[in-house]
Amino acid sequence: MKYFALLICLFITSQVEAQDYSSLRYKLERFVDQNIEAREAVMPIINTYGFQSIQMDSLNQLMHFRDSVHLQFVVSVLAEHGWLGTSVIGKKANISLFLAIQQSPGNEVRERYFPLLEASAQRGESDLSQMAMIKDRILVNQKVPQEYGTQWNYVGEQTVLFPLEDVNSVNEKRVSVGLKPLTKDELKTVQSKYQ
């Protein structure tokens, strides 16, 4: 009888946890949808009203507000659960964790949570490409050459790659984390130093 009662308790506990992750998953996925929705509006607004327009300013304010709310929620999730992998919350909700940290305004947040993402990616629970993008963003913000060539800059009208640690091995590194190799033309745009 005690064994049966223990099984019932374990079943109820697992159902409650599954429901909690289901709700959490829904909230995280909603942030991804909002993120995409706002960013898909950027080019149409720029093309119609211009980059310096009131409409673009309003969209930027909306994106900053949503990013801030998203980041606060994700930081609370990470504090309580750690970096939840795809087997627990699904791919889209896992991407939500990445987006919040990647789009955070300062390097401090990325540096704090990068080890959690890195461990998750090495276990196959998060994308290695996400790990590469955050690592490159951290390095670029530290004004250190990036490893994977995921971070770009605008110089005038042209997009150029921030400096690379090793131009000769960057495509090998990119392929190892699931990114497409850079083309010869893209590699020609690499900045030699930070400006």
N, CA, C and O of each residue as an XYZ file, in Angstrom:
780
protein
N       0.817     -1.184      0.000
C       0.000      0.000      0.000
C       0.872      1.265      0.000
O       0.589      2.228     -0.713
N       1.953      1.240      0.825
C       2.858      2.389      0.853
C       3.495      2.594     -0.511
O       3.669      3.727     -0.960
N       3.843      1.488     -1.170
C       4.451      1.568     -2.497
C       3.482      2.211     -3.485
O       3.875      3.046     -4.300
N       2.222      1.817     -3.407
C       1.193      2.361     -4.282
C       0.998      3.856     -4.025
O       0.861      4.625     -4.976
N       0.984      4.280     -2.770
C       0.832      5.693     -2.410
C       2.026      6.505     -2.910
O       1.867      7.633     -3.376
N       3.228      5.920     -2.809
C       4.425      6.585     -3.295
C       4.354      6.787     -4.810
O       4.718      7.848     -5.316
N       3.886      5.769     -5.529
C       3.729      5.881     -6.980
C       2.739      6.975     -7.357
O       2.972      7.723     -8.307
N       1.651      7.071     -6.629
C       0.647      8.110     -6.899
C       1.255      9.496     -6.661
O       1.043     10.408     -7.459
N       2.001      9.656     -5.581
C       2.647     10.949     -5.292
C       3.634     11.327     -6.399
O       3.662     12.473     -6.850
N       4.440     10.360     -6.831
C       5.385     10.618     -7.910
C       4.669     10.990     -9.201
O       5.116     11.889     -9.913
N       3.571     10.318     -9.512
C       2.800     10.616    -10.714
C       2.233     12.028    -10.653
O       2.324     12.771    -11.630
N       1.651     12.408     -9.521
C       1.073     13.744     -9.366
C       2.157     14.809     -9.474
O       1.955     15.836    -10.123
N       3.309     14.574     -8.841
C       4.417     15.517     -8.907
C       4.892     15.699    -10.337
O       5.135     16.824    -10.771
N       5.027     14.601    -11.075
C       5.482     14.710    -12.468
C       4.459     15.436    -13.323
O       4.832     16.168    -14.240
N       3.157     15.247    -13.037
C       2.116     15.949    -13.800
C       2.141     17.451    -13.513
O       1.964     18.261    -14.423
N       2.360     17.819    -12.262
C       2.432     19.225    -11.895
C       3.633     19.875    -12.570
O       3.521     20.976    -13.110
N       4.794     19.195    -12.542
C       5.983     19.732    -13.190
C       5.774     19.881    -14.691
O       6.194     20.882    -15.272
N       5.134     18.903    -15.332
C       4.865     18.975    -16.765
C       3.955     20.157    -17.070
O       4.154     20.849    -18.068
N       2.959     20.395    -16.222
C       2.073     21.533    -16.424
C       2.838     22.840    -16.260
O       2.619     23.779    -17.025
N       3.727     22.916    -15.283
C       4.523     24.129    -15.090
C       5.380     24.410    -16.323
O       5.454     25.554    -16.771
N       6.016     23.401    -16.866
C       6.836     23.589    -18.064
C       5.984     23.928    -19.272
O       6.424     24.661    -20.158
N       4.772     23.404    -19.314
C       3.871     23.720    -20.420
C       3.520     25.204    -20.418
O       3.527     25.848    -21.466
N       3.219     25.735    -19.261
C       2.904     27.154    -19.124
C       4.137     28.008    -19.433
O       4.051     29.021    -20.127
N       5.269     27.583    -18.909
C       6.525     28.282    -19.145
C       6.868     28.265    -20.631
O       7.284     29.278    -21.194
N       6.691     27.128    -21.247
C       6.958     26.987    -22.675
C       6.096     27.964    -23.477
O       6.591     28.639    -24.379
N       4.816     28.034    -23.146
C       3.901     28.929    -23.856
C       4.374     30.384    -23.742
O       4.411     31.106    -24.739
N       4.734     30.809    -22.532
C       5.179     32.195    -22.322
C       6.456     32.488    -23.101
O       6.575     33.538    -23.732
N       7.406     31.564    -23.055
C       8.666     31.763    -23.785
C       8.433     31.805    -25.296
O       9.033     32.621    -25.996
N       7.574     30.936    -25.791
C       7.260     30.930    -27.226
C       6.572     32.217    -27.646
O       6.803     32.704    -28.752
N       5.742     32.768    -26.795
C       5.046     34.032    -27.103
C       6.055     35.158    -27.255
O       5.896     36.017    -28.123
N       7.088     35.168    -26.428
C       8.134     36.188    -26.565
C       8.825     36.087    -27.925
O       9.140     37.110    -28.534
N       9.063     34.865    -28.407
C       9.680     34.687    -29.723
C       8.774     35.275    -30.801
O       9.247     35.984    -31.689
N       7.481     34.988    -30.729
C       6.532     35.517    -31.713
C       6.530     37.039    -31.713
O       6.518     37.660    -32.775
N       6.540     37.644    -30.527
C       6.563     39.100    -30.438
C       7.865     39.674    -30.986
O       7.865     40.718    -31.637
N       8.968     38.989    -30.719
C      10.272     39.410    -31.204
C      10.287     39.434    -32.733
O      10.710     40.416    -33.344
N       9.827     38.359    -33.331
C       9.800     38.246    -34.796
C       8.859     39.280    -35.397
O       9.195     39.940    -36.381
N       7.682     39.418    -34.803
C       6.678     40.360    -35.305
C       7.241     41.784    -35.377
O       7.089     42.465    -36.390
N       7.884     42.223    -34.305
C       8.427     43.583    -34.272
C       9.574     43.750    -35.261
O       9.651     44.763    -35.956
N      10.459     42.771    -35.328
C      11.624     42.914    -36.199
C      11.286     42.762    -37.683
O      11.991     43.296    -38.539
N      10.215     42.037    -37.986
C       9.771     41.954    -39.388
C       9.199     43.276    -39.871
O       9.114     43.502    -41.078
N       8.808     44.145    -38.964
C       8.253     45.447    -39.335
C       9.332     46.486    -39.627
O       9.022     47.547    -40.168
N      10.585     46.211    -39.283
C      11.662     47.193    -39.423
C      11.836     47.654    -40.870
O      11.724     48.848    -41.149
N      12.103     46.741    -41.783
C      12.388     47.140    -43.164
C      11.190     47.808    -43.842
O      11.377     48.812    -44.528
N       9.965     47.291    -43.676
C       8.832     48.009    -44.268
C       8.703     49.447    -43.747
O       8.381     50.356    -44.513
N       8.953     49.654    -42.455
C       8.872     51.013    -41.910
C       9.995     51.883    -42.451
O       9.771     53.037    -42.818
N      11.200     51.332    -42.502
C      12.326     52.106    -43.053
C      12.059     52.454    -44.511
O      12.274     53.592    -44.926
N      11.590     51.480    -45.294
C      11.328     51.729    -46.718
C      10.206     52.732    -46.940
O      10.247     53.497    -47.904
N       9.207     52.743    -46.067
C       8.062     53.639    -46.231
C       8.305     55.012    -45.618
O       7.996     56.030    -46.238
N       8.858     55.051    -44.403
C       8.968     56.313    -43.676
C      10.397     56.808    -43.475
O      10.608     57.986    -43.184
N      11.375     55.923    -43.626
C      12.768     56.289    -43.416
C      13.273     55.872    -42.046
O      12.496     55.678    -41.111
N      14.593     55.738    -41.946
C      15.231     55.272    -40.719
C      15.065     56.271    -39.577
O      14.935     55.869    -38.421
N      15.069     57.567    -39.888
C      14.982     58.613    -38.871
C      13.545     59.048    -38.589
O      13.330     60.108    -38.002
N      12.568     58.254    -38.993
C      11.161     58.634    -38.866
C      10.614     58.423    -37.457
O      11.189     57.692    -36.651
N       9.489     59.083    -37.184
C       8.776     58.898    -35.917
C       8.305     57.448    -35.804
O       8.333     56.863    -34.721
N       7.875     56.874    -36.926
C       7.396     55.488    -36.924
C       8.507     54.523    -36.528
O       8.278     53.579    -35.771
N       9.717     54.765    -37.048
C      10.847     53.896    -36.703
C      11.236     54.089    -35.242
O      11.586     53.130    -34.554
N      11.174     55.331    -34.774
C      11.466     55.606    -33.372
C      10.475     54.864    -32.463
O      10.862     54.285    -31.448
N       9.195     54.893    -32.845
C       8.167     54.192    -32.059
C       8.417     52.688    -32.050
O       8.283     52.038    -31.013
N       8.782     52.137    -33.210
C       9.063     50.706    -33.281
C      10.281     50.353    -32.427
O      10.281     49.333    -31.737
N      11.312     51.187    -32.470
C      12.495     50.940    -31.632
C      12.136     50.938    -30.149
O      12.617     50.096    -29.392
N      11.292     51.882    -29.737
C      10.860     51.922    -28.342
C      10.081     50.663    -27.969
O      10.270     50.103    -26.890
N       9.197     50.221    -28.881
C       8.437     48.995    -28.635
C       9.369     47.793    -28.508
O       9.209     46.975    -27.602
N      10.348     47.684    -29.422
C      11.287     46.555    -29.363
C      12.099     46.581    -28.071
O      12.300     45.540    -27.446
N      12.569     47.763    -27.665
C      13.350     47.865    -26.428
C      12.503     47.469    -25.214
O      12.980     46.782    -24.311
N      11.255     47.907    -25.205
C      10.370     47.559    -24.097
C      10.146     46.047    -24.049
O      10.279     45.428    -22.993
N       9.805     45.458    -25.198
C       9.558     44.011    -25.236
C      10.811     43.226    -24.878
O      10.745     42.237    -24.148
N      11.959     43.673    -25.397
C      13.217     42.993    -25.076
C      13.498     43.045    -23.572
O      13.977     42.071    -22.991
N      13.197     44.185    -22.950
C      13.426     44.338    -21.516
C      12.534     43.400    -20.701
O      12.999     42.756    -19.761
N      11.256     43.327    -21.065
C      10.324     42.434    -20.371
C      10.745     40.983    -20.580
O      10.739     40.182    -19.645
N      11.112     40.655    -21.817
C      11.562     39.300    -22.164
C      12.785     38.927    -21.325
O      12.841     37.844    -20.744
N      13.760     39.830    -21.269
C      14.988     39.558    -20.523
C      14.698     39.341    -19.040
O      15.232     38.411    -18.437
N      13.860     40.188    -18.450
C      13.527     40.018    -17.029
C      12.897     38.653    -16.773
O      13.221     37.985    -15.791
N      11.996     38.248    -17.661
C      11.341     36.952    -17.495
C      12.355     35.819    -17.626
O      12.364     34.894    -16.814
N      13.201     35.890    -18.637
C      14.183     34.826    -18.872
C      15.187     34.742    -17.727
O      15.554     33.642    -17.314
N      15.629     35.862    -17.215
C      16.569     35.844    -16.085
C      15.929     35.150    -14.886
O      16.599     34.404    -14.172
N      14.635     35.389    -14.659
C      13.963     34.702    -13.544
C      13.850     33.201    -13.807
O      13.967     32.394    -12.884
N      13.624     32.831    -15.060
C      13.567     31.404    -15.430
C      14.933     30.758    -15.208
O      15.024     29.671    -14.637
N      15.992     31.427    -15.659
C      17.339     30.875    -15.511
C      17.730     30.757    -14.038
O      18.406     29.804    -13.650
N      17.312     31.709    -13.227
C      17.619     31.652    -11.795
C      16.926     30.464    -11.131
O      17.475     29.850    -10.216
N      15.732     30.146    -11.590
C      14.966     29.062    -10.968
C      15.278     27.686    -11.545
O      15.331     26.697    -10.814
N      15.486     27.626    -12.875
C      15.595     26.322    -13.546
C      16.933     26.056    -14.227
O      17.207     24.919    -14.610
N      17.767     27.071    -14.384
C      18.946     26.916    -15.216
C      18.552     27.015    -16.675
O      17.415     27.365    -16.990
N      19.489     26.706    -17.577
C      19.223     26.801    -19.023
C      18.471     25.544    -19.446
O      19.065     24.477    -19.609
N      17.169     25.680    -19.621
C      16.327     24.543    -19.978
C      16.546     24.151    -21.428
O      16.498     24.995    -22.323
N      16.786     22.878    -21.652
C      17.060     22.377    -22.989
C      15.812     22.048    -23.775
O      14.693     22.105    -23.265
N      16.035     21.701    -25.039
C      14.928     21.411    -25.947
C      14.113     20.205    -25.505
O      12.917     20.146    -25.789
N      14.715     19.246    -24.822
C      13.956     18.069    -24.387
C      12.967     18.414    -23.279
O      12.012     17.673    -23.044
N      13.193     19.533    -22.601
C      12.311     19.941    -21.506
C      11.254     20.938    -21.978
O      10.074     20.786    -21.661
N      11.671     21.960    -22.736
C      10.729     23.030    -23.100
C      10.516     23.178    -24.607
O       9.721     24.016    -25.030
N      11.202     22.390    -25.417
C      11.032     22.482    -26.865
C      11.980     23.486    -27.491
O      12.566     24.323    -26.805
N      12.119     23.389    -28.799
C      13.089     24.195    -29.537
C      12.760     25.686    -29.504
O      13.638     26.511    -29.250
N      11.499     26.033    -29.761
C      11.126     27.443    -29.844
C      11.306     28.142    -28.492
O      11.820     29.260    -28.444
N      10.897     27.511    -27.415
C      11.065     28.109    -26.088
C      12.547     28.201    -25.724
O      12.966     29.149    -25.060
N      13.340     27.218    -26.156
C      14.779     27.250    -25.932
C      15.408     28.421    -26.689
O      16.315     29.076    -26.175
N      14.931     28.683    -27.898
C      15.403     29.833    -28.678
C      15.079     31.136    -27.945
O      15.844     32.098    -28.008
N      13.946     31.159    -27.254
C      13.544     32.345    -26.495
C      14.591     32.706    -25.442
O      14.888     33.883    -25.236
N      15.146     31.694    -24.778
C      16.204     31.940    -23.793
C      17.396     32.609    -24.474
O      17.942     33.599    -23.985
N      17.784     32.041    -25.617
C      18.922     32.573    -26.382
C      18.673     34.022    -26.802
O      19.529     34.883    -26.595
N      17.502     34.295    -27.392
C      17.217     35.643    -27.896
C      17.282     36.689    -26.789
O      17.839     37.770    -26.983
N      16.721     36.370    -25.643
C      16.727     37.339    -24.541
C      18.149     37.681    -24.122
O      18.467     38.848    -23.890
N      18.996     36.682    -24.025
C      20.375     36.916    -23.591
C      21.178     37.587    -24.705
O      21.941     38.516    -24.442
N      21.016     37.130    -25.931
C      21.747     37.703    -27.065
C      21.396     39.176    -27.262
O      22.269     39.981    -27.583
N      20.131     39.533    -27.073
C      19.693     40.904    -27.329
C      19.780     41.791    -26.094
O      19.342     42.941    -26.130
N      20.333     41.280    -25.013
C      20.462     42.098    -23.808
C      21.383     43.277    -24.101
O      22.304     43.164    -24.910
N      21.136     44.408    -23.444
C      21.888     45.618    -23.783
C      23.359     45.590    -23.378
O      24.162     46.317    -23.962
N      23.726     44.789    -22.416
C      25.111     44.808    -21.960
C      25.763     43.448    -21.993
O      25.087     42.419    -21.973
N      27.065     43.449    -22.044
C      27.822     42.202    -22.085
C      27.747     41.441    -20.765
O      27.931     40.224    -20.742
N      27.480     42.141    -19.672
C      27.463     41.503    -18.351
C      26.475     40.333    -18.313
O      26.786     39.266    -17.784
N      25.289     40.544    -18.874
C      24.271     39.488    -18.884
C      24.735     38.317    -19.749
O      24.612     37.161    -19.344
N      25.264     38.605    -20.929
C      25.751     37.529    -21.808
C      26.871     36.738    -21.135
O      26.879     35.508    -21.181
N      27.808     37.439    -20.515
C      28.920     36.758    -19.854
C      28.433     35.891    -18.690
O      28.967     34.806    -18.458
N      27.429     36.364    -17.964
C      26.918     35.617    -16.817
C      26.250     34.316    -17.254
O      26.432     33.285    -16.607
N      25.477     34.349    -18.346
C      24.681     33.181    -18.721
C      25.299     32.341    -19.837
O      24.794     31.262    -20.146
N      26.386     32.823    -20.447
C      27.029     32.044    -21.512
C      27.444     30.649    -21.059
O      27.217     29.695    -21.803
N      28.046     30.476    -19.865
C      28.431     29.119    -19.451
C      27.245     28.156    -19.387
O      27.401     26.970    -19.678
N      26.060     28.650    -19.009
C      24.876     27.785    -18.968
C      24.477     27.352    -20.375
O      24.167     26.184    -20.608
N      24.485     28.301    -21.310
C      24.166     27.963    -22.703
C      25.216     27.022    -23.275
O      24.873     26.050    -23.947
N      26.470     27.292    -23.021
C      27.551     26.455    -23.537
C      27.394     25.008    -23.057
O      27.528     24.076    -23.850
N      27.114     24.820    -21.784
C      26.929     23.464    -21.240
C      25.714     22.795    -21.870
O      25.755     21.605    -22.183
N      24.629     23.550    -22.060
C      23.421     23.011    -22.689
C      23.701     22.603    -24.138
O      23.261     21.546    -24.590
N      24.432     23.445    -24.851
C      24.762     23.149    -26.252
C      25.667     21.919    -26.349
O      25.488     21.088    -27.241
N      26.618     21.800    -25.454
C      27.522     20.644    -25.476
C      26.809     19.344    -25.133
O      27.267     18.264    -25.509
N      25.673     19.444    -24.409
C      24.852     18.256    -24.126
C      23.868     17.970    -25.263
O      23.146     16.974    -25.220
N      23.836     18.841    -26.279
C      22.895     18.674    -27.382
C      21.506     19.188    -27.065
O      20.553     18.867    -27.774
N      21.373     19.982    -26.009
C      20.080     20.512    -25.573
C      19.798     21.917    -26.097
O      18.673     22.402    -25.975
N      20.790     22.572    -26.670
C      20.657     23.888    -27.305
C      21.531     23.867    -28.546
O      22.422     23.028    -28.679
N      21.268     24.797    -29.453
C      22.042     24.843    -30.699
C      23.451     25.372    -30.456
O      23.647     26.369    -29.762
N      24.418     24.686    -31.037
C      25.803     25.152    -30.967
C      25.953     26.506    -31.658
O      26.798     27.311    -31.268
N      25.136     26.759    -32.685
C      25.218     28.046    -33.390
C      24.833     29.202    -32.468
O      25.392     30.293    -32.580
N      23.884     28.974    -31.558
C      23.516     30.010    -30.590
C      24.694     30.300    -29.661
O      24.991     31.452    -29.344
N      25.350     29.232    -29.239
C      26.523     29.390    -28.389
C      27.589     30.219    -29.116
O      28.208     31.104    -28.524
N      27.795     29.923    -30.397
C      28.798     30.640    -31.190
C      28.440     32.120    -31.317
O      29.314     32.980    -31.206
N      27.172     32.418    -31.548
C      26.754     33.813    -31.717
C      26.941     34.621    -30.441
O      27.407     35.759    -30.483
N      26.576     34.032    -29.309
C      26.750     34.768    -28.056
C      28.234     34.924    -27.735
O      28.663     35.978    -27.265
N      29.013     33.882    -27.988
C      30.461     33.991    -27.721
C      31.071     35.107    -28.576
O      31.849     35.921    -28.076
N      30.717     35.142    -29.863
C      31.233     36.199    -30.741
C      30.788     37.578    -30.272
O      31.572     38.527    -30.297
N      29.551     37.690    -29.850
C      29.054     38.998    -29.409
C      29.800     39.466    -28.166
O      30.122     40.647    -28.037
N      30.073     38.550    -27.264
C      30.858     38.883    -26.066
C      32.234     39.375    -26.481
O      32.699     40.411    -26.007
N      32.886     38.627    -27.369
C      34.237     38.984    -27.809
C      34.259     40.340    -28.506
O      35.131     41.165    -28.234
N      33.311     40.572    -29.397
C      33.256     41.839    -30.129
C      33.060     43.000    -29.161
O      33.695     44.044    -29.310
N      32.194     42.829    -28.179
C      31.980     43.897    -27.199
C      33.195     44.122    -26.313
O      33.357     45.202    -25.744
N      34.051     43.113    -26.190
C      35.310     43.262    -25.455
C      36.417     43.786    -26.368
O      37.561     43.960    -25.949
N      36.044     44.035    -27.647
C      36.993     44.479    -28.681
C      38.121     43.470    -28.887
O      39.290     43.823    -29.049
N      37.716     42.194    -28.875
C      38.608     41.070    -29.135
C      38.095     40.395    -30.409
O      36.882     40.311    -30.600
N      38.982     39.911    -31.288
C      38.515     39.267    -32.522
C      37.567     38.096    -32.241
O      37.789     37.293    -31.335
N      36.517     38.030    -33.036
C      35.526     36.964    -32.893
C      36.035     35.656    -33.487
O      36.935     35.653    -34.326
N      35.448     34.538    -33.041
C      35.886     33.216    -33.496
C      35.102     32.689    -34.689
O      35.675     32.067    -35.583
N      33.793     32.934    -34.711
C      32.922     32.267    -35.675
C      32.417     33.177    -36.806
O      31.750     32.699    -37.723
N      32.719     34.448    -36.753
C      32.294     35.356    -37.811
C      30.791     35.555    -37.884
O      30.214     35.560    -38.971
N      30.157     35.719    -36.734
C      28.702     35.910    -36.716
C      28.299     37.367    -36.517
O      27.121     37.701    -36.642
N      29.248     38.232    -36.212
C      28.923     39.626    -35.889
C      29.418     40.566    -36.987
O      30.579     40.534    -37.395
N      28.486     41.404    -37.445
C      28.729     42.326    -38.547
C      28.590     43.756    -38.077
O      27.967     44.029    -37.051
N      29.171     44.660    -38.830
C      29.130     46.080    -38.525
C      28.792     46.837    -39.807
O      29.009     46.324    -40.905
N      28.273     48.032    -39.675
C      28.061     48.899    -40.835
C      29.183     49.916    -40.892
O      29.455     50.616    -39.917
N      29.829     49.991    -42.042
C      30.813     51.033    -42.311
C      30.277     51.754    -43.537
O      30.358     51.257    -44.660
N      29.728     52.941    -43.293
C      29.016     53.641    -44.363
C      27.776     52.848    -44.730
O      26.941     52.560    -43.873
N      27.657     52.501    -45.977
C      26.510     51.730    -46.475
C      26.801     50.230    -46.522
O      25.901     49.430    -46.780
N      28.042     49.853    -46.275
C      28.467     48.465    -46.440
C      28.479     47.708    -45.110
O      28.863     48.245    -44.071
N      28.047     46.437    -45.175
C      28.180     45.582    -43.997
C      29.536     44.898    -44.060
O      29.945     44.383    -45.102
N      30.220     44.902    -42.933
C      31.543     44.284    -42.849
C      31.607     43.436    -41.584
O      30.941     43.732    -40.592
N      32.399     42.402    -41.629
C      32.602     41.547    -40.458
C      33.510     42.242    -39.457
O      34.508     42.859    -39.830
N      33.157     42.135    -38.194
C      34.091     42.573    -37.170
C      35.340     41.692    -37.284
O      35.272     40.606    -37.860
N      36.474     42.141    -36.745
C      37.711     41.362    -36.858
C      37.545     39.901    -36.432
O      36.802     39.578    -35.506
N      38.263     39.038    -37.142
C      38.237     37.594    -36.875
C      39.528     37.153    -36.212
O      40.602     37.687    -36.489
N      39.406     36.177    -35.340
C      40.570     35.595    -34.672
C      41.483     34.926    -35.698
O      42.703     35.091    -35.659
N      40.877     34.165    -36.619
C      41.663     33.447    -37.627
C      40.827     33.281    -38.897
O      39.930     32.440    -38.961
N      41.133     34.086    -39.891
C      40.389     34.053    -41.160
C      40.507     32.678    -41.810
O      39.550     32.212    -42.428
N      41.646     32.024    -41.686
C      41.879     30.748    -42.358
C      41.073     29.586    -41.776
O      40.753     28.639    -42.495
N      40.741     29.646    -40.478
C      40.018     28.527    -39.867
C      38.562     28.859    -39.527
O      37.851     28.017    -38.980
N      38.111     30.080    -39.846
C      36.766     30.482    -39.426
C      35.686     29.583    -40.023
O      34.715     29.258    -39.340
N      35.835     29.178    -41.277
C      34.789     28.348    -41.885
C      34.736     26.951    -41.268
O      33.656     26.373    -41.144
N      35.877     26.408    -40.883
C      35.885     25.124    -40.168
C      35.122     25.254    -38.849
O      34.316     24.393    -38.498
N      35.388     26.337    -38.132
C      34.710     26.566    -36.859
C      33.211     26.749    -37.073
O      32.399     26.233    -36.304
N      32.849     27.488    -38.126
C      31.429     27.720    -38.408
C      30.713     26.399    -38.698
O      29.643     26.138    -38.148
N      31.288     25.586    -39.540
C      30.673     24.302    -39.887
C      30.542     23.414    -38.651
O      29.561     22.685    -38.510
N      31.528     23.475    -37.757
C      31.499     22.627    -36.554
C      30.338     22.967    -35.614
O      29.957     22.149    -34.777
N      29.771     24.180    -35.752
C      28.635     24.563    -34.909
C      27.343     24.708    -35.716
O      26.349     25.236    -35.219
N      27.365     24.239    -36.955
C      26.142     24.238    -37.759
C      25.877     25.510    -38.537
O      24.756     25.724    -38.996
N      26.877     26.356    -38.697
C      26.726     27.576    -39.490
C      27.279     27.363    -40.890
O      28.206     26.577    -41.088
N      26.705     28.069    -41.864
C      27.210     27.989    -43.233
C      28.558     28.691    -43.318
O      28.801     29.669    -42.612
N      29.440     28.185    -44.190
C      30.718     28.870    -44.377
C      30.511     30.280    -44.939
O      29.549     30.536    -45.665
N      31.416     31.179    -44.596
C      31.400     32.519    -45.178
C      31.934     32.443    -46.596
O      32.827     31.646    -46.884
N      31.398     33.260    -47.477
C      31.866     33.285    -48.864
C      33.174     34.071    -48.942
O      33.545     34.778    -48.005
N      33.856     33.939    -50.058
C      35.095     34.699    -50.266
C      34.819     36.194    -50.220
O      35.609     36.962    -49.670
N      33.689     36.605    -50.802
C      33.331     38.035    -50.773
C      33.080     38.516    -49.347
O      33.487     39.619    -48.981
N      32.410     37.694    -48.543
C      32.169     38.075    -47.149
C      33.491     38.168    -46.386
O      33.682     39.072    -45.572
N      34.387     37.242    -46.649
C      35.681     37.259    -45.961
C      36.527     38.462    -46.366
O      37.400     38.888    -45.610
N      36.274     39.010    -47.552
C      37.021     40.209    -47.986
C      36.621     41.435    -47.175
O      37.357     42.422    -47.147
N      35.453     41.387    -46.507
C      34.969     42.569    -45.775
C      35.441     42.619    -44.334
O      35.052     43.528    -43.601
N      36.259     41.680    -43.905
C      36.666     41.637    -42.501
C      37.451     42.895    -42.134
O      38.419     43.262    -42.801
N      37.008     43.548    -41.052
C      37.742     44.700    -40.547
C      39.076     44.239    -39.990
O      39.161     43.185    -39.361
N      40.106     45.017    -40.217
C      41.423     44.647    -39.674
C      41.538     45.050    -38.204
O      42.319     44.466    -37.453
N      40.750     46.058    -37.797
C      40.766     46.499    -36.405
C      39.414     47.115    -36.068
O      38.589     47.368    -36.945
N      39.213     47.345    -34.796
C      37.963     47.974    -34.345
C      38.041     49.467    -34.598
O      39.067     50.112    -34.380
N      36.913     49.995    -35.070
C      36.881     51.443    -35.353
C      36.005     52.161    -34.372
O      35.858     53.380    -34.453
